Amino acid sequence: MTALYDTGAGWRTGDMGKAVILPYLDWRGLTPGHIYLSHSHEDHIGGLASVSHVWPEVPVSSPFRAPGHRFCLRGWRWQGLHFEVLWPPEPVDSAGNNDSCVLRIDDGQFRVLLTGD
């Protein structure tokens, strides 16, 4: 099981979810346990429909209000990693760059910061 942060761009004839994310996860034998969307720009959420079509039960968290979305969680542990949401403080109707769901992931020795844009 894995966590997915953003689903890539969408365009008129396809999207990154279908073209890249689904084939990669299938190749690696991975299933998303949760999807986190940084913000509501098309280049970050364009592949969500394709991924959600394959895994409709996988929860989606985002900083914006959308049907079926949870607000970005404040903190949790998973497989030895500590995830902490640093921003935003509350959900918005349409999340731009400055409203991105910022995640810090820490294993006790190293940290990575996922900022959206």
Phi and psi restraints in degrees (value plus and minus 20) as a CYANA .aco file:
   2 THR   PHI    -163.1  -123.1
   2 THR   PSI     144.0   184.0
   3 ALA   PHI    -124.3   -84.3
   3 ALA   PSI     121.2   161.2
   4 LEU   PHI    -135.7   -95.7
   4 LEU   PSI     105.2   145.2
   5 TYR   PHI    -130.4   -90.4
   5 TYR   PSI      88.4   128.4
   6 ASP   PHI      52.2    92.2
   6 ASP   PSI     134.1   174.1
   7 THR   PHI    -142.0  -102.0
   7 THR   PSI      -8.1    31.9
   8 GLY   PHI      57.8    97.8
   8 GLY   PSI    -198.5  -158.5
   9 ALA   PHI     -98.8   -58.8
   9 ALA   PSI     138.5   178.5
  10 GLY   PHI    -143.6  -103.6
  10 GLY   PSI     132.4   172.4
  11 TRP   PHI    -162.4  -122.4
  11 TRP   PSI     156.7   196.7
  12 ARG   PHI     -77.0   -37.0
  12 ARG   PSI     -56.1   -16.1
  13 THR   PHI    -128.3   -88.3
  13 THR   PSI     -13.9    26.1
  14 GLY   PHI     153.9   193.9
  14 GLY   PSI    -185.0  -145.0
  15 ASP   PHI    -182.6  -142.6
  15 ASP   PSI     146.1   186.1
  16 MET   PHI     -89.1   -49.1
  16 MET   PSI     -46.4    -6.4
  17 GLY   PHI     -80.0   -40.0
  17 GLY   PSI     -70.5   -30.5
  18 LYS   PHI     -94.8   -54.8
  18 LYS   PSI     -59.8   -19.8
  19 ALA   PHI     -99.2   -59.2
  19 ALA   PSI     -51.6   -11.6
  20 VAL   PHI    -146.3  -106.3
  20 VAL   PSI     -73.2   -33.2
  21 ILE   PHI     -85.1   -45.1
  21 ILE   PSI     -71.2   -31.2
  22 LEU   PHI     -82.0   -42.0
  22 LEU   PSI     -66.6   -26.6
  23 PRO   PHI     -82.1   -42.1
  23 PRO   PSI     -57.8   -17.8
  24 TYR   PHI     -86.5   -46.5
  24 TYR   PSI     -67.7   -27.7
  25 LEU   PHI     -81.7   -41.7
  25 LEU   PSI     -59.5   -19.5
  26 ASP   PHI     -83.4   -43.4
  26 ASP   PSI     -65.9   -25.9
  27 TRP   PHI     -79.4   -39.4
  27 TRP   PSI     -59.5   -19.5
  28 ARG   PHI    -106.7   -66.7
  28 ARG   PSI     -25.8    14.2
  29 GLY   PHI      50.1    90.1
  29 GLY   PSI      12.9    52.9
  30 LEU   PHI    -125.5   -85.5
  30 LEU   PSI     128.6   168.6
  31 THR   PHI    -146.4  -106.4
  31 THR   PSI     110.0   150.0
  32 PRO   PHI     -89.4   -49.4
  32 PRO   PSI     115.2   155.2
  33 GLY   PHI    -115.5   -75.5
  33 GLY   PSI     -37.7     2.3
  34 HIS   PHI    -182.2  -142.2
  34 HIS   PSI     126.4   166.4
  35 ILE   PHI    -138.1   -98.1
  35 ILE   PSI     107.6   147.6
  36 TYR   PHI    -133.6   -93.6
  36 TYR   PSI     108.3   148.3
  37 LEU   PHI    -126.7   -86.7
  37 LEU   PSI     107.3   147.3
  38 SER   PHI     -88.5   -48.5
  38 SER   PSI     -66.1   -26.1
  39 HIS   PHI    -181.4  -141.4
  39 HIS   PSI    -199.7  -159.7
  40 SER   PHI    -113.5   -73.5
  40 SER   PSI      -4.0    36.0
  41 HIS   PHI     -95.2   -55.2
  41 HIS   PSI     124.3   164.3
  42 GLU   PHI     -76.4   -36.4
  42 GLU   PSI     -52.5   -12.5
  43 ASP   PHI     -93.3   -53.3
  43 ASP   PSI     -23.9    16.1
  44 HIS   PHI    -134.1   -94.1
  44 HIS   PSI     -42.4    -2.4
  45 ILE   PHI    -138.8   -98.8
  45 ILE   PSI     -19.0    21.0
  46 GLY   PHI     -81.2   -41.2
  46 GLY   PSI     -46.2    -6.2
  47 GLY   PHI    -116.4   -76.4
  47 GLY   PSI     -17.3    22.7
  48 LEU   PHI     -79.7   -39.7
  48 LEU   PSI     -63.8   -23.8
  49 ALA   PHI     -80.4   -40.4
  49 ALA   PSI     -61.8   -21.8
  50 SER   PHI     -85.8   -45.8
  50 SER   PSI     -64.1   -24.1
  51 VAL   PHI     -87.7   -47.7
  51 VAL   PSI     -63.9   -23.9
  52 SER   PHI     -87.5   -47.5
  52 SER   PSI     -47.0    -7.0
  53 HIS   PHI     -85.2   -45.2
  53 HIS   PSI     -59.3   -19.3
  54 VAL   PHI     -96.7   -56.7
  54 VAL   PSI     -59.5   -19.5
  55 TRP   PHI    -146.0  -106.0
  55 TRP   PSI      53.5    93.5
  56 PRO   PHI     -87.2   -47.2
  56 PRO   PSI     -40.6    -0.6
  57 GLU   PHI    -104.2   -64.2
  57 GLU   PSI     -29.5    10.5
  58 VAL   PHI     -93.6   -53.6
  58 VAL   PSI     104.8   144.8
  59 PRO   PHI     -87.3   -47.3
  59 PRO   PSI     128.2   168.2
  60 VAL   PHI    -138.9   -98.9
  60 VAL   PSI     108.5   148.5
  61 SER   PHI    -136.0   -96.0
  61 SER   PSI     121.5   161.5
  62 SER   PHI    -174.8  -134.8
  62 SER   PSI     146.7   186.7
  63 PRO   PHI    -106.1   -66.1
  63 PRO   PSI     -21.6    18.4
  64 PHE   PHI    -135.8   -95.8
  64 PHE   PSI     133.9   173.9
  65 ARG   PHI     -97.3   -57.3
  65 ARG   PSI     100.4   140.4
  66 ALA   PHI    -170.5  -130.5
  66 ALA   PSI     127.5   167.5
  67 PRO   PHI     -75.0   -35.0
  67 PRO   PSI     108.4   148.4
  68 GLY   PHI      63.4   103.4
  68 GLY   PSI     -27.7    12.3
  69 HIS   PHI    -106.5   -66.5
  69 HIS   PSI     122.4   162.4
  70 ARG   PHI    -114.6   -74.6
  70 ARG   PSI     135.2   175.2
  71 PHE   PHI     -93.6   -53.6
  71 PHE   PSI     127.2   167.2
  72 CYS   PHI     -69.4   -29.4
  72 CYS   PSI     105.9   145.9
  73 LEU   PHI     -90.1   -50.1
  73 LEU   PSI     130.8   170.8
  74 ARG   PHI     -96.2   -56.2
  74 ARG   PSI     -54.9   -14.9
  75 GLY   PHI    -198.0  -158.0
  75 GLY   PSI     126.3   166.3
  76 TRP   PHI    -183.7  -143.7
  76 TRP   PSI     145.8   185.8
  77 ARG   PHI    -135.4   -95.4
  77 ARG   PSI     123.9   163.9
  78 TRP   PHI    -176.1  -136.1
  78 TRP   PSI     103.7   143.7
  79 GLN   PHI      28.7    68.7
  79 GLN   PSI      25.8    65.8
  80 GLY   PHI      60.4   100.4
  80 GLY   PSI     -16.9    23.1
  81 LEU   PHI    -129.0   -89.0
  81 LEU   PSI     125.4   165.4
  82 HIS   PHI    -126.4   -86.4
  82 HIS   PSI     102.8   142.8
  83 PHE   PHI    -125.1   -85.1
  83 PHE   PSI     112.8   152.8
  84 GLU   PHI    -156.0  -116.0
  84 GLU   PSI     108.8   148.8
  85 VAL   PHI    -106.4   -66.4
  85 VAL   PSI     101.2   141.2
  86 LEU   PHI    -115.1   -75.1
  86 LEU   PSI     -41.2    -1.2
  87 TRP   PHI    -180.8  -140.8
  87 TRP   PSI     127.6   167.6
  88 PRO   PHI    -112.1   -72.1
  88 PRO   PSI     147.7   187.7
  89 PRO   PHI     -96.2   -56.2
  89 PRO   PSI     -44.1    -4.1
  90 GLU   PHI    -174.1  -134.1
  90 GLU   PSI     138.1   178.1
  91 PRO   PHI     -89.1   -49.1
  91 PRO   PSI     133.6   173.6
  92 VAL   PHI    -145.3  -105.3
  92 VAL   PSI     145.9   185.9
  93 ASP   PHI     -91.2   -51.2
  93 ASP   PSI     -61.6   -21.6
  94 SER   PHI    -160.1  -120.1
  94 SER   PSI      93.3   133.3
  95 ALA   PHI    -108.8   -68.8
  95 ALA   PSI      96.6   136.6
  96 GLY   PHI    -111.4   -71.4
  96 GLY   PSI    -188.6  -148.6
  97 ASN   PHI     -74.8   -34.8
  97 ASN   PSI     -64.3   -24.3
  98 ASN   PHI     -93.2   -53.2
  98 ASN   PSI     -28.1    11.9
  99 ASP   PHI    -125.1   -85.1
  99 ASP   PSI     -11.2    28.8
 100 SER   PHI     -76.4   -36.4
 100 SER   PSI     124.4   164.4
 101 CYS   PHI     -95.8   -55.8
 101 CYS   PSI      86.4   126.4
 102 VAL   PHI    -115.4   -75.4
 102 VAL   PSI     100.3   140.3
 103 LEU   PHI    -131.1   -91.1
 103 LEU   PSI     114.4   154.4
 104 ARG   PHI    -129.7   -89.7
 104 ARG   PSI     107.9   147.9
 105 ILE   PHI    -136.2   -96.2
 105 ILE   PSI     109.5   149.5
 106 ASP   PHI    -155.6  -115.6
 106 ASP   PSI     113.4   153.4
 107 ASP   PHI    -127.9   -87.9
 107 ASP   PSI      -8.5    31.5
 108 GLY   PHI      75.5   115.5
 108 GLY   PSI     -38.9     1.1
 109 GLN   PHI    -142.4  -102.4
 109 GLN   PSI     -60.6   -20.6
 110 PHE   PHI    -143.6  -103.6
 110 PHE   PSI     135.8   175.8
 111 ARG   PHI    -152.5  -112.5
 111 ARG   PSI     130.3   170.3
 112 VAL   PHI    -153.3  -113.3
 112 VAL   PSI     124.8   164.8
 113 LEU   PHI    -138.1   -98.1
 113 LEU   PSI     100.3   140.3
 114 LEU   PHI    -123.4   -83.4
 114 LEU   PSI      97.3   137.3
 115 THR   PHI    -131.9   -91.9
 115 THR   PSI     -22.6    17.4
 116 GLY   PHI      56.5    96.5
 116 GLY   PSI    -135.7   -95.7
